[in-house]
Amino acid sequence: MSDNKTAAEQLAEAKKQQEELAAKIDALLQQTREDDLKTAKELIARHAFTVTDLKPELKTRATKAPAAKKATRRKSK
């Protein structure tokens, strides 16, 4: 049956399937995130972790790339 479809019809069908899969992936990612967050909260409560304990593990901001060094030095007067 797919032999009877034109390339444009096949492309439209493939794009529709791709959109459906993307929506399904987003929903599953959200669900696993919620489950993992619940697990993390339970572990924090169970072991009485503090902010100090967790701070090294939490990424608070992006790291800056070091500035490029100049190839030449200034001459002193």
C-alpha positions in Angstrom: 0.0 0.0 0.0 2.9 2.4 0.7 4.0 1.9 -2.9 0.8 3.6 -4.1 1.6 6.8 -2.0 3.5 9.6 -3.5 6.7 10.9 -2.0 4.9 14.0 -0.7 2.2 11.9 1.0 4.9 9.7 2.6 6.8 12.8 3.7 3.7 14.3 5.3 2.9 11.0 7.1 6.5 10.7 8.4 6.4 14.3 9.7 3.2 13.6 11.5 4.7 10.5 13.1 7.7 12.5 14.1 5.6 15.2 15.8 3.6 12.5 17.6 6.8 10.8 18.8 8.3 14.2 19.9 5.2 14.9 22.0 5.4 11.4 23.5 9.1 11.8 24.4 8.4 15.2 26.0 5.6 13.7 28.1 7.8 10.8 29.2 10.7 13.0 30.1 8.4 15.2 32.2 7.1 12.1 34.0 10.5 10.7 34.7 11.7 14.1 35.9 8.8 14.2 38.4 9.5 10.7 39.6 13.3 11.4 40.0 12.6 14.6 41.9 10.3 12.7 44.2 13.0 10.1 44.8 15.6 12.8 45.5 13.3 14.5 48.0 12.7 11.2 49.8 16.5 10.6 50.0 17.2 14.1 51.3 14.6 13.6 54.0 15.8 10.1 54.9 19.4 11.1 55.3 18.9 14.7 56.5 21.1 16.2 53.8 21.7 19.9 54.1 22.5 22.5 51.5 26.1 22.3 52.5 26.1 18.6 51.7 24.5 19.1 48.3 26.1 22.3 47.1 29.1 20.7 45.4 26.7 18.5 43.4 24.4 21.3 42.2 25.3 23.2 39.1 24.3 26.8 39.8 25.7 28.6 36.8 27.7 28.0 33.7 31.4 28.0 33.9 33.3 30.7 32.1 35.9 29.8 29.5 39.2 31.3 30.4 40.2 34.4 28.5 42.6 33.9 25.6 46.2 34.9 26.5 47.9 37.4 24.2 50.8 36.0 22.2 53.1 39.1 22.7 54.2 41.0 25.7 54.3 44.7 26.1 57.6 46.3 26.2 58.4 48.3 29.3 59.7 51.8 28.9 
